[in-house]
Amino acid sequence: MNGDEFLRKVSKLGNARGIAVRFDKRQGKGSHGTLYFGDRKTTLKDRRKEIGPGLLAAMLDQLGIDKGDIG
């Protein structure tokens, strides 16, 4: 999954759960940005590039989301 897909799935999950989700590209360096999921946050790298399984697991952990929740 690439960064755009991840952002879309997290946004959809946030909508379903009533949790505010926002992406702030100013809070990052270069092509990175900060993704906020309620009161939690993670850094999202270049949204066009693939996210490896280890990084994906770490990002989901930082946001408090189970992998099964985003399909």
PDB file with one MODEL, atoms N, CA, C and O in Angstrom:
MODEL        1
ATOM      1  N   MET A   1       0.853  -1.164   0.000  1.00  0.00           N
ATOM      2  CA  MET A   1       0.000   0.000   0.000  1.00  0.00           C
ATOM      3  C   MET A   1       0.903   1.232   0.000  1.00  0.00           C
ATOM      4  O   MET A   1       1.938   1.257   0.666  1.00  0.00           O
ATOM      5  N   ASN A   2       0.496   2.253  -0.757  1.00  0.00           N
ATOM      6  CA  ASN A   2       1.285   3.480  -0.751  1.00  0.00           C
ATOM      7  C   ASN A   2       0.689   4.481   0.248  1.00  0.00           C
ATOM      8  O   ASN A   2      -0.338   4.216   0.873  1.00  0.00           O
ATOM      9  N   GLY A   3       1.339   5.605   0.379  1.00  0.00           N
ATOM     10  CA  GLY A   3       0.924   6.598   1.371  1.00  0.00           C
ATOM     11  C   GLY A   3      -0.473   7.148   1.146  1.00  0.00           C
ATOM     12  O   GLY A   3      -1.214   7.378   2.101  1.00  0.00           O
ATOM     13  N   ASP A   4      -0.840   7.364  -0.133  1.00  0.00           N
ATOM     14  CA  ASP A   4      -2.185   7.870  -0.425  1.00  0.00           C
ATOM     15  C   ASP A   4      -3.262   6.875  -0.004  1.00  0.00           C
ATOM     16  O   ASP A   4      -4.279   7.261   0.573  1.00  0.00           O
ATOM     17  N   GLU A   5      -3.035   5.587  -0.295  1.00  0.00           N
ATOM     18  CA  GLU A   5      -3.991   4.556   0.106  1.00  0.00           C
ATOM     19  C   GLU A   5      -4.125   4.512   1.629  1.00  0.00           C
ATOM     20  O   GLU A   5      -5.230   4.419   2.164  1.00  0.00           O
ATOM     21  N   PHE A   6      -2.981   4.580   2.317  1.00  0.00           N
ATOM     22  CA  PHE A   6      -2.984   4.557   3.776  1.00  0.00           C
ATOM     23  C   PHE A   6      -3.788   5.730   4.330  1.00  0.00           C
ATOM     24  O   PHE A   6      -4.605   5.559   5.235  1.00  0.00           O
ATOM     25  N   LEU A   7      -3.555   6.916   3.784  1.00  0.00           N
ATOM     26  CA  LEU A   7      -4.272   8.108   4.231  1.00  0.00           C
ATOM     27  C   LEU A   7      -5.772   7.960   4.000  1.00  0.00           C
ATOM     28  O   LEU A   7      -6.572   8.313   4.866  1.00  0.00           O
ATOM     29  N   ARG A   8      -6.155   7.441   2.835  1.00  0.00           N
ATOM     30  CA  ARG A   8      -7.573   7.235   2.536  1.00  0.00           C
ATOM     31  C   ARG A   8      -8.216   6.258   3.512  1.00  0.00           C
ATOM     32  O   ARG A   8      -9.314   6.509   4.010  1.00  0.00           O
ATOM     33  N   LYS A   9      -7.535   5.139   3.790  1.00  0.00           N
ATOM     34  CA  LYS A   9      -8.095   4.124   4.681  1.00  0.00           C
ATOM     35  C   LYS A   9      -8.192   4.626   6.119  1.00  0.00           C
ATOM     36  O   LYS A   9      -9.173   4.346   6.808  1.00  0.00           O
ATOM     37  N   VAL A  10      -7.184   5.364   6.574  1.00  0.00           N
ATOM     38  CA  VAL A  10      -7.226   5.914   7.930  1.00  0.00           C
ATOM     39  C   VAL A  10      -8.331   6.966   8.036  1.00  0.00           C
ATOM     40  O   VAL A  10      -9.020   7.041   9.054  1.00  0.00           O
ATOM     41  N   SER A  11      -8.504   7.777   6.989  1.00  0.00           N
ATOM     42  CA  SER A  11      -9.571   8.788   6.989  1.00  0.00           C
ATOM     43  C   SER A  11     -10.947   8.133   7.040  1.00  0.00           C
ATOM     44  O   SER A  11     -11.832   8.587   7.765  1.00  0.00           O
ATOM     45  N   LYS A  12     -11.119   7.067   6.271  1.00  0.00           N
ATOM     46  CA  LYS A  12     -12.395   6.349   6.268  1.00  0.00           C
ATOM     47  C   LYS A  12     -12.681   5.747   7.641  1.00  0.00           C
ATOM     48  O   LYS A  12     -13.810   5.811   8.128  1.00  0.00           O
ATOM     49  N   LEU A  13     -11.651   5.161   8.267  1.00  0.00           N
ATOM     50  CA  LEU A  13     -11.801   4.593   9.597  1.00  0.00           C
ATOM     51  C   LEU A  13     -12.140   5.686  10.616  1.00  0.00           C
ATOM     52  O   LEU A  13     -12.994   5.490  11.481  1.00  0.00           O
ATOM     53  N   GLY A  14     -11.476   6.822  10.509  1.00  0.00           N
ATOM     54  CA  GLY A  14     -11.760   7.942  11.408  1.00  0.00           C
ATOM     55  C   GLY A  14     -13.193   8.419  11.279  1.00  0.00           C
ATOM     56  O   GLY A  14     -13.854   8.701  12.279  1.00  0.00           O
ATOM     57  N   ASN A  15     -13.675   8.509  10.038  1.00  0.00           N
ATOM     58  CA  ASN A  15     -15.066   8.906   9.795  1.00  0.00           C
ATOM     59  C   ASN A  15     -16.027   7.923  10.449  1.00  0.00           C
ATOM     60  O   ASN A  15     -16.992   8.322  11.101  1.00  0.00           O
ATOM     61  N   ALA A  16     -15.754   6.636  10.269  1.00  0.00           N
ATOM     62  CA  ALA A  16     -16.636   5.602  10.827  1.00  0.00           C
ATOM     63  C   ALA A  16     -16.656   5.635  12.355  1.00  0.00           C
ATOM     64  O   ALA A  16     -17.684   5.354  12.972  1.00  0.00           O
ATOM     65  N   ARG A  17     -15.532   5.973  12.956  1.00  0.00           N
ATOM     66  CA  ARG A  17     -15.431   5.989  14.424  1.00  0.00           C
ATOM     67  C   ARG A  17     -15.676   7.379  15.038  1.00  0.00           C
ATOM     68  O   ARG A  17     -15.699   7.523  16.260  1.00  0.00           O
ATOM     69  N   GLY A  18     -15.856   8.386  14.198  1.00  0.00           N
ATOM     70  CA  GLY A  18     -16.065   9.740  14.703  1.00  0.00           C
ATOM     71  C   GLY A  18     -14.788  10.355  15.273  1.00  0.00           C
ATOM     72  O   GLY A  18     -14.838  11.146  16.214  1.00  0.00           O
ATOM     73  N   ILE A  19     -13.649   9.986  14.698  1.00  0.00           N
ATOM     74  CA  ILE A  19     -12.355  10.496  15.152  1.00  0.00           C
ATOM     75  C   ILE A  19     -11.825  11.463  14.100  1.00  0.00           C
ATOM     76  O   ILE A  19     -11.844  11.166  12.906  1.00  0.00           O
ATOM     77  N   ALA A  20     -11.358  12.609  14.550  1.00  0.00           N
ATOM     78  CA  ALA A  20     -10.816  13.608  13.628  1.00  0.00           C
ATOM     79  C   ALA A  20      -9.494  13.116  13.040  1.00  0.00           C
ATOM     80  O   ALA A  20      -8.604  12.669  13.764  1.00  0.00           O
ATOM     81  N   VAL A  21      -9.384  13.208  11.724  1.00  0.00           N
ATOM     82  CA  VAL A  21      -8.169  12.822  11.022  1.00  0.00           C
ATOM     83  C   VAL A  21      -7.738  14.000  10.164  1.00  0.00           C
ATOM     84  O   VAL A  21      -8.548  14.592   9.451  1.00  0.00           O
ATOM     85  N   ARG A  22      -6.444  14.336  10.238  1.00  0.00           N
ATOM     86  CA  ARG A  22      -5.939  15.383   9.354  1.00  0.00           C
ATOM     87  C   ARG A  22      -4.487  15.113   9.017  1.00  0.00           C
ATOM     88  O   ARG A  22      -3.749  14.499   9.788  1.00  0.00           O
ATOM     89  N   PHE A  23      -4.098  15.587   7.847  1.00  0.00           N
ATOM     90  CA  PHE A  23      -2.729  15.432   7.384  1.00  0.00           C
ATOM     91  C   PHE A  23      -2.135  16.822   7.213  1.00  0.00           C
ATOM     92  O   PHE A  23      -2.688  17.656   6.496  1.00  0.00           O
ATOM     93  N   ASP A  24      -1.017  17.068   7.867  1.00  0.00           N
ATOM     94  CA  ASP A  24      -0.358  18.368   7.814  1.00  0.00           C
ATOM     95  C   ASP A  24       1.003  18.212   7.147  1.00  0.00           C
ATOM     96  O   ASP A  24       1.956  17.739   7.766  1.00  0.00           O
ATOM     97  N   LYS A  25       1.088  18.612   5.879  1.00  0.00           N
ATOM     98  CA  LYS A  25       2.347  18.447   5.161  1.00  0.00           C
ATOM     99  C   LYS A  25       3.381  19.490   5.568  1.00  0.00           C
ATOM    100  O   LYS A  25       4.558  19.355   5.235  1.00  0.00           O
ATOM    101  N   ARG A  26       2.956  20.527   6.281  1.00  0.00           N
ATOM    102  CA  ARG A  26       3.910  21.535   6.768  1.00  0.00           C
ATOM    103  C   ARG A  26       4.695  21.010   7.971  1.00  0.00           C
ATOM    104  O   ARG A  26       5.782  21.507   8.264  1.00  0.00           O
ATOM    105  N   GLN A  27       4.154  20.014   8.667  1.00  0.00           N
ATOM    106  CA  GLN A  27       4.798  19.452   9.850  1.00  0.00           C
ATOM    107  C   GLN A  27       5.686  18.277   9.461  1.00  0.00           C
ATOM    108  O   GLN A  27       5.686  17.246  10.135  1.00  0.00           O
ATOM    109  N   GLY A  28       6.425  18.425   8.404  1.00  0.00           N
ATOM    110  CA  GLY A  28       7.317  17.368   7.958  1.00  0.00           C
ATOM    111  C   GLY A  28       8.410  17.978   7.110  1.00  0.00           C
ATOM    112  O   GLY A  28       8.367  19.161   6.771  1.00  0.00           O
ATOM    113  N   LYS A  29       9.368  17.177   6.781  1.00  0.00           N
ATOM    114  CA  LYS A  29      10.496  17.666   6.008  1.00  0.00           C
ATOM    115  C   LYS A  29      10.466  17.010   4.631  1.00  0.00           C
ATOM    116  O   LYS A  29      10.289  15.796   4.526  1.00  0.00           O
ATOM    117  N   GLY A  30      10.637  17.800   3.581  1.00  0.00           N
ATOM    118  CA  GLY A  30      10.612  17.248   2.229  1.00  0.00           C
ATOM    119  C   GLY A  30       9.236  16.740   1.877  1.00  0.00           C
ATOM    120  O   GLY A  30       8.261  17.490   1.938  1.00  0.00           O
ATOM    121  N   SER A  31       9.142  15.466   1.505  1.00  0.00           N
ATOM    122  CA  SER A  31       7.865  14.891   1.092  1.00  0.00           C
ATOM    123  C   SER A  31       7.109  14.276   2.264  1.00  0.00           C
ATOM    124  O   SER A  31       6.045  13.689   2.065  1.00  0.00           O
ATOM    125  N   HIS A  32       7.633  14.397   3.477  1.00  0.00           N
ATOM    126  CA  HIS A  32       7.000  13.830   4.665  1.00  0.00           C
ATOM    127  C   HIS A  32       5.978  14.803   5.256  1.00  0.00           C
ATOM    128  O   HIS A  32       6.036  16.008   5.012  1.00  0.00           O
ATOM    129  N   GLY A  33       5.052  14.264   6.029  1.00  0.00           N
ATOM    130  CA  GLY A  33       4.068  15.074   6.728  1.00  0.00           C
ATOM    131  C   GLY A  33       3.609  14.337   7.975  1.00  0.00           C
ATOM    132  O   GLY A  33       3.972  13.184   8.209  1.00  0.00           O
ATOM    133  N   THR A  34       2.803  15.029   8.767  1.00  0.00           N
ATOM    134  CA  THR A  34       2.301  14.433  10.002  1.00  0.00           C
ATOM    135  C   THR A  34       0.828  14.089   9.834  1.00  0.00           C
ATOM    136  O   THR A  34       0.026  14.923   9.415  1.00  0.00           O
ATOM    137  N   LEU A  35       0.487  12.854  10.166  1.00  0.00           N
ATOM    138  CA  LEU A  35      -0.890  12.389  10.113  1.00  0.00           C
ATOM    139  C   LEU A  35      -1.416  12.309  11.534  1.00  0.00           C
ATOM    140  O   LEU A  35      -0.856  11.606  12.375  1.00  0.00           O
ATOM    141  N   TYR A  36      -2.489  13.027  11.793  1.00  0.00           N
ATOM    142  CA  TYR A  36      -3.117  13.044  13.115  1.00  0.00           C
ATOM    143  C   TYR A  36      -4.376  12.195  13.074  1.00  0.00           C
ATOM    144  O   TYR A  36      -5.196  12.323  12.165  1.00  0.00           O
ATOM    145  N   PHE A  37      -4.522  11.325  14.070  1.00  0.00           N
ATOM    146  CA  PHE A  37      -5.697  10.468  14.227  1.00  0.00           C
ATOM    147  C   PHE A  37      -6.176  10.681  15.649  1.00  0.00           C
ATOM    148  O   PHE A  37      -5.705  10.022  16.577  1.00  0.00           O
ATOM    149  N   GLY A  38      -7.117  11.604  15.819  1.00  0.00           N
ATOM    150  CA  GLY A  38      -7.529  11.992  17.169  1.00  0.00           C
ATOM    151  C   GLY A  38      -6.371  12.670  17.866  1.00  0.00           C
ATOM    152  O   GLY A  38      -5.831  13.651  17.355  1.00  0.00           O
ATOM    153  N   ASP A  39      -5.975  12.158  19.042  1.00  0.00           N
ATOM    154  CA  ASP A  39      -4.864  12.757  19.790  1.00  0.00           C
ATOM    155  C   ASP A  39      -3.543  12.034  19.526  1.00  0.00           C
ATOM    156  O   ASP A  39      -2.546  12.308  20.195  1.00  0.00           O
ATOM    157  N   ARG A  40      -3.527  11.123  18.565  1.00  0.00           N
ATOM    158  CA  ARG A  40      -2.303  10.391  18.218  1.00  0.00           C
ATOM    159  C   ARG A  40      -1.787  10.896  16.880  1.00  0.00           C
ATOM    160  O   ARG A  40      -2.528  11.488  16.096  1.00  0.00           O
ATOM    161  N   LYS A  41      -0.500  10.653  16.630  1.00  0.00           N
ATOM    162  CA  LYS A  41       0.070  11.103  15.364  1.00  0.00           C
ATOM    163  C   LYS A  41       1.210  10.186  14.933  1.00  0.00           C
ATOM    164  O   LYS A  41       1.796   9.459  15.735  1.00  0.00           O
ATOM    165  N   THR A  42       1.499  10.249  13.638  1.00  0.00           N
ATOM    166  CA  THR A  42       2.616   9.517  13.052  1.00  0.00           C
ATOM    167  C   THR A  42       3.136  10.314  11.867  1.00  0.00           C
ATOM    168  O   THR A  42       2.448  11.202  11.364  1.00  0.00           O
ATOM    169  N   THR A  43       4.319  10.007  11.431  1.00  0.00           N
ATOM    170  CA  THR A  43       4.890  10.648  10.253  1.00  0.00           C
ATOM    171  C   THR A  43       4.582   9.788   9.040  1.00  0.00           C
ATOM    172  O   THR A  43       4.802   8.577   9.045  1.00  0.00           O
ATOM    173  N   LEU A  44       4.071  10.432   8.006  1.00  0.00           N
ATOM    174  CA  LEU A  44       3.743   9.739   6.762  1.00  0.00           C
ATOM    175  C   LEU A  44       4.745  10.185   5.711  1.00  0.00           C
ATOM    176  O   LEU A  44       4.875  11.379   5.439  1.00  0.00           O
ATOM    177  N   LYS A  45       5.456   9.225   5.118  1.00  0.00           N
ATOM    178  CA  LYS A  45       6.458   9.568   4.115  1.00  0.00           C
ATOM    179  C   LYS A  45       5.785   9.888   2.788  1.00  0.00           C
ATOM    180  O   LYS A  45       4.560   9.988   2.715  1.00  0.00           O
ATOM    181  N   ASP A  46       6.571  10.046   1.762  1.00  0.00           N
ATOM    182  CA  ASP A  46       6.084  10.360   0.419  1.00  0.00           C
ATOM    183  C   ASP A  46       4.850   9.518   0.106  1.00  0.00           C
ATOM    184  O   ASP A  46       4.911   8.289   0.117  1.00  0.00           O
ATOM    185  N   ARG A  47       3.745  10.178  -0.170  1.00  0.00           N
ATOM    186  CA  ARG A  47       2.476   9.482  -0.337  1.00  0.00           C
ATOM    187  C   ARG A  47       2.386   8.673  -1.626  1.00  0.00           C
ATOM    188  O   ARG A  47       1.463   7.874  -1.780  1.00  0.00           O
ATOM    189  N   ARG A  48       3.317   8.859  -2.549  1.00  0.00           N
ATOM    190  CA  ARG A  48       3.297   8.093  -3.799  1.00  0.00           C
ATOM    191  C   ARG A  48       4.091   6.797  -3.686  1.00  0.00           C
ATOM    192  O   ARG A  48       3.961   5.916  -4.536  1.00  0.00           O
ATOM    193  N   LYS A  49       4.908   6.673  -2.648  1.00  0.00           N
ATOM    194  CA  LYS A  49       5.762   5.495  -2.509  1.00  0.00           C
ATOM    195  C   LYS A  49       5.120   4.437  -1.613  1.00  0.00           C
ATOM    196  O   LYS A  49       4.290   4.732  -0.753  1.00  0.00           O
ATOM    197  N   GLU A  50       5.535   3.203  -1.846  1.00  0.00           N
ATOM    198  CA  GLU A  50       5.033   2.070  -1.062  1.00  0.00           C
ATOM    199  C   GLU A  50       5.529   2.145   0.386  1.00  0.00           C
ATOM    200  O   GLU A  50       6.641   2.600   0.655  1.00  0.00           O
ATOM    201  N   ILE A  51       4.681   1.691   1.305  1.00  0.00           N
ATOM    202  CA  ILE A  51       5.033   1.610   2.722  1.00  0.00           C
ATOM    203  C   ILE A  51       5.353   0.143   3.005  1.00  0.00           C
ATOM    204  O   ILE A  51       4.522  -0.736   2.775  1.00  0.00           O
ATOM    205  N   GLY A  52       6.549  -0.111   3.501  1.00  0.00           N
ATOM    206  CA  GLY A  52       6.955  -1.484   3.823  1.00  0.00           C
ATOM    207  C   GLY A  52       6.180  -2.032   5.007  1.00  0.00           C
ATOM    208  O   GLY A  52       5.589  -1.267   5.768  1.00  0.00           O
ATOM    209  N   PRO A  53       6.175  -3.352   5.171  1.00  0.00           N
ATOM    210  CA  PRO A  53       5.385  -3.971   6.242  1.00  0.00           C
ATOM    211  C   PRO A  53       5.823  -3.550   7.646  1.00  0.00           C
ATOM    212  O   PRO A  53       4.978  -3.387   8.526  1.00  0.00           O
ATOM    213  N   GLY A  54       7.118  -3.373   7.870  1.00  0.00           N
ATOM    214  CA  GLY A  54       7.590  -2.963   9.191  1.00  0.00           C
ATOM    215  C   GLY A  54       7.173  -1.544   9.523  1.00  0.00           C
ATOM    216  O   GLY A  54       6.721  -1.264  10.633  1.00  0.00           O
ATOM    217  N   LEU A  55       7.327  -0.642   8.552  1.00  0.00           N
ATOM    218  CA  LEU A  55       6.932   0.754   8.755  1.00  0.00           C
ATOM    219  C   LEU A  55       5.419   0.862   8.927  1.00  0.00           C
ATOM    220  O   LEU A  55       4.936   1.626   9.764  1.00  0.00           O
ATOM    221  N   LEU A  56       4.679   0.100   8.137  1.00  0.00           N
ATOM    222  CA  LEU A  56       3.217   0.110   8.247  1.00  0.00           C
ATOM    223  C   LEU A  56       2.788  -0.314   9.646  1.00  0.00           C
ATOM    224  O   LEU A  56       1.922   0.322  10.248  1.00  0.00           O
ATOM    225  N   ALA A  57       3.384  -1.380  10.165  1.00  0.00           N
ATOM    226  CA  ALA A  57       3.051  -1.861  11.509  1.00  0.00           C
ATOM    227  C   ALA A  57       3.380  -0.805  12.564  1.00  0.00           C
ATOM    228  O   ALA A  57       2.613  -0.606  13.506  1.00  0.00           O
ATOM    229  N   ALA A  58       4.517  -0.132  12.406  1.00  0.00           N
ATOM    230  CA  ALA A  58       4.913   0.901  13.369  1.00  0.00           C
ATOM    231  C   ALA A  58       3.955   2.090  13.324  1.00  0.00           C
ATOM    232  O   ALA A  58       3.582   2.630  14.366  1.00  0.00           O
ATOM    233  N   MET A  59       3.560   2.496  12.120  1.00  0.00           N
ATOM    234  CA  MET A  59       2.637   3.634  11.980  1.00  0.00           C
ATOM    235  C   MET A  59       1.275   3.305  12.584  1.00  0.00           C
ATOM    236  O   MET A  59       0.683   4.129  13.282  1.00  0.00           O
ATOM    237  N   LEU A  60       0.782   2.102  12.314  1.00  0.00           N
ATOM    238  CA  LEU A  60      -0.508   1.693  12.882  1.00  0.00           C
ATOM    239  C   LEU A  60      -0.442   1.644  14.398  1.00  0.00           C
ATOM    240  O   LEU A  60      -1.394   2.032  15.074  1.00  0.00           O
ATOM    241  N   ASP A  61       0.675   1.171  14.939  1.00  0.00           N
ATOM    242  CA  ASP A  61       0.868   1.114  16.381  1.00  0.00           C
ATOM    243  C   ASP A  61       0.857   2.525  16.979  1.00  0.00           C
ATOM    244  O   ASP A  61       0.254   2.751  18.028  1.00  0.00           O
ATOM    245  N   GLN A  62       1.520   3.464  16.315  1.00  0.00           N
ATOM    246  CA  GLN A  62       1.551   4.839  16.806  1.00  0.00           C
ATOM    247  C   GLN A  62       0.161   5.464  16.804  1.00  0.00           C
ATOM    248  O   GLN A  62      -0.156   6.291  17.659  1.00  0.00           O
ATOM    249  N   LEU A  63      -0.664   5.067  15.841  1.00  0.00           N
ATOM    250  CA  LEU A  63      -2.020   5.616  15.755  1.00  0.00           C
ATOM    251  C   LEU A  63      -3.034   4.827  16.577  1.00  0.00           C
ATOM    252  O   LEU A  63      -4.175   5.260  16.737  1.00  0.00           O
ATOM    253  N   GLY A  64      -2.624   3.668  17.099  1.00  0.00           N
ATOM    254  CA  GLY A  64      -3.537   2.846  17.891  1.00  0.00           C
ATOM    255  C   GLY A  64      -4.568   2.126  17.063  1.00  0.00           C
ATOM    256  O   GLY A  64      -5.700   1.937  17.507  1.00  0.00           O
ATOM    257  N   ILE A  65      -4.186   1.709  15.835  1.00  0.00           N
ATOM    258  CA  ILE A  65      -5.092   1.046  14.911  1.00  0.00           C
ATOM    259  C   ILE A  65      -4.602  -0.382  14.679  1.00  0.00           C
ATOM    260  O   ILE A  65      -3.404  -0.616  14.517  1.00  0.00           O
ATOM    261  N   ASP A  66      -5.536  -1.335  14.663  1.00  0.00           N
ATOM    262  CA  ASP A  66      -5.196  -2.721  14.326  1.00  0.00           C
ATOM    263  C   ASP A  66      -5.147  -2.837  12.808  1.00  0.00           C
ATOM    264  O   ASP A  66      -5.922  -2.185  12.107  1.00  0.00           O
ATOM    265  N   LYS A  67      -4.241  -3.665  12.300  1.00  0.00           N
ATOM    266  CA  LYS A  67      -4.101  -3.822  10.854  1.00  0.00           C
ATOM    267  C   LYS A  67      -5.406  -4.273  10.208  1.00  0.00           C
ATOM    268  O   LYS A  67      -5.721  -3.852   9.095  1.00  0.00           O
ATOM    269  N   GLY A  68      -6.160  -5.114  10.883  1.00  0.00           N
ATOM    270  CA  GLY A  68      -7.436  -5.587  10.345  1.00  0.00           C
ATOM    271  C   GLY A  68      -8.475  -4.491  10.185  1.00  0.00           C
ATOM    272  O   GLY A  68      -9.417  -4.645   9.407  1.00  0.00           O
ATOM    273  N   ASP A  69      -8.320  -3.380  10.912  1.00  0.00           N
ATOM    274  CA  ASP A  69      -9.287  -2.285  10.844  1.00  0.00           C
ATOM    275  C   ASP A  69      -9.207  -1.509   9.539  1.00  0.00           C
ATOM    276  O   ASP A  69     -10.182  -0.877   9.132  1.00  0.00           O
ATOM    277  N   ILE A  70      -8.055  -1.551   8.880  1.00  0.00           N
ATOM    278  CA  ILE A  70      -7.940  -0.793   7.629  1.00  0.00           C
ATOM    279  C   ILE A  70      -7.983  -1.707   6.405  1.00  0.00           C
ATOM    280  O   ILE A  70      -7.831  -1.246   5.274  1.00  0.00           O
ATOM    281  N   GLY A  71      -8.189  -2.982   6.633  1.00  0.00           N
ATOM    282  CA  GLY A  71      -8.369  -3.947   5.566  1.00  0.00           C
ATOM    283  C   GLY A  71      -7.136  -4.207   4.840  1.00  0.00           C
ATOM    284  O   GLY A  71      -7.128  -5.006   3.903  1.00  0.00           O
TER     285      GLY A  71
ENDMDL
END
